[in-house]
Amino acid sequence: MRLTARGSLKRQRTRPIVITVRSGANRPIVGATVRVSGAGARRMARRTNRRGIVTFKVRARIRGAVVFRATKSGYGSATLRLRVR
């Protein structure tokens, strides 16, 4: 499993972040749970759609990194860190 992200984070600003979850064979993973944590952002979890995409609106309160972690039964988990400016 691997994660890619579109979007950037800025402290004290709400920004849309689009996460794509794909398998090792580069196919979308449907129904993977993606969790957000870190940098003072509100913790939340959502599931990917049929294209392996999930969108979050993230507001990071402090500088640091926001961590996105994807899990699904039958796959290894994947983690992606985005820096907050």
Residue pairs with C-beta under 8 A, 6 or more apart in sequence:
1 21
1 22
1 23
1 24
1 29
1 32
1 70
1 72
1 75
1 76
1 77
1 78
2 21
2 22
2 23
2 24
2 78
3 19
3 20
3 21
3 34
3 68
3 70
3 78
3 79
3 80
4 19
4 20
4 22
4 80
5 17
5 18
5 19
5 20
5 68
5 80
5 82
6 17
6 18
6 20
7 15
7 16
7 17
7 18
8 15
8 82
8 85
9 15
9 17
9 39
9 58
9 60
9 66
9 82
9 83
9 84
9 85
10 60
10 84
10 85
11 39
11 60
11 61
11 62
11 63
11 84
11 85
12 59
12 60
12 61
13 59
13 60
14 57
14 58
14 59
15 57
15 58
15 59
16 55
16 56
16 57
16 58
17 55
17 56
17 57
17 58
17 66
17 68
17 82
18 53
18 54
18 55
19 34
19 48
19 53
19 54
19 55
19 56
19 68
19 70
19 80
20 28
20 51
20 52
20 53
21 28
21 29
21 32
21 34
21 48
21 52
21 53
21 54
21 70
21 72
21 78
22 28
22 29
22 52
23 29
23 75
27 52
28 48
28 50
28 51
28 52
28 53
29 48
29 52
29 70
29 72
29 75
30 48
30 49
30 50
30 52
31 47
31 48
31 72
32 47
32 48
32 52
32 70
32 71
32 72
32 75
33 45
33 46
33 47
33 70
33 71
33 72
34 45
34 46
34 47
34 48
34 54
34 56
34 68
34 69
34 70
35 43
35 44
35 45
35 68
35 69
35 70
35 71
36 42
36 43
36 44
36 45
36 56
36 58
36 66
36 67
36 68
37 43
37 66
37 67
37 69
38 60
38 64
38 65
38 66
38 67
38 81
39 60
39 61
39 62
39 63
39 64
39 65
39 66
39 84
40 60
40 61
40 62
40 64
41 58
41 59
41 60
41 61
41 66
42 59
44 56
46 54
46 55
46 56
47 54
48 54
48 70
58 66
60 66
60 84
62 84
63 84
63 85
64 83
64 84
65 81
65 82
65 83
65 84
66 81
66 82
66 84
67 79
67 80
67 81
68 79
68 80
68 81
68 82
69 77
69 78
69 79
69 80
70 77
70 78
70 79
71 77
